[in-house]
Amino acid sequence: MLALGMERYTKTIAGALMDAEHPDCLLLQNDDAIRRKEGMECFTKVLYGSLPEETVIHENGIRLAVDVMGGQKTGYFLDQKDNHLFVRQFCRDARVLDCFSYIGGFALNAAAAGAKSVTAVDISEAAVALIEKNAALNDAHIDTVCANCFDYLRAQVKEKRQYDVVILDPPAFTKAHANMANACRGYKEIALSAMRLLPAGGVLATHSCSYHMPEDVFVNTVLSAAQDLHRQVRIITLRRQDIDHPVLAGYPESHYLKSLWLQMLS
C-alpha cells in the first residue's frame, strides 16, 4: 500500500484476497520509502497465516528458492519471467554473462538452454548465495561472482574477455525525473562495457526498470554506446514487462520495464 487512501482499505483488500485465494500466508510488504511522504511507516509483516521456512516457486520449468520476507519486491522479479524464457534461444553452447543477476533468473534460463558457460554477478552476498542454491536445485553449473557490476564489467574489458551473450538487468538508476542525466550515464557506461565484451554476432539484452526513463531515451542511450564504439548493431526486439504487469492506458508510469535486445553485427 503506497498511499494513505489505500492504506485505509488494507483489511478490506486483504480479506478479499483471503476469500478468493485461500493462501497459507498473506504478507504485507509495505517497505517502499514513498510511504513516508504521507506520514506512513515502512515495514514488512505477516498479516495472516504463517510464513514457511522456505519458499520455492516454479518458472519456465525451473525451481527457484526465494526470500519473500527479506528479498527485493516479492523476492523475485516476476515481471521478467517471459524475458527469462526469451533469452534461451540465444544461449545454446554460448558463453553467457548475467550482470545484476539478483537470484539468477536469466542465468538459470541460460543454463537450462545448454549454455557452454554461465557467469552470474551481483553485489549482494545474500543474492549470490541464492543463485548458488538455485543452481543446485536445478543441477545447473553457474559461476557466481559477488562484485559491483560496474567494476566487474570494466575488469572484464581490461582482461579482454569475450562472451556470446551479455545480460544487464540493473536496479532503477533513477527514481526521480531530475536524475535522468545521471541515469543515462549509468546505462551508457554498462552498455559500453558489455559491447566491448561481445564479438560480431554476440547478443546484448539490456534493461531499465525505471518509469522515469522513457523508452525512446533508454534506447537512444544504449544505441549511442554502439555509435561511440563505431559498431553496427541490429535491434532484435524491444520488449517490456510480462502481461500480468499490465500497461494501463492513461497511466504512462505503468510502462516501466524496457527490455532492449541487440545483436552486434561488426
Protein Blocks (a to p, Z undefined) as FASTA:
>chain_A
ZZfklmmmmmmmmmmmmmmnopabdcdddfbfklmmnopacddddfbhcddfbdcddeeh
iacdddfklmghjhpafklmmmmmmmmmmmgopacddehklnommmmmmmmnopabdcdd
dfblklmmmmmmmmmmnopacddddddfklmmmmmmmnopacfbdcdddddfbfcfklmm
mmmmmmmmmmmmmmmmpcghiacddddfbfklcfklmmmmmmmmmmmnopacddfbacdd
dfklccdehilklmmbccdddddfZZ
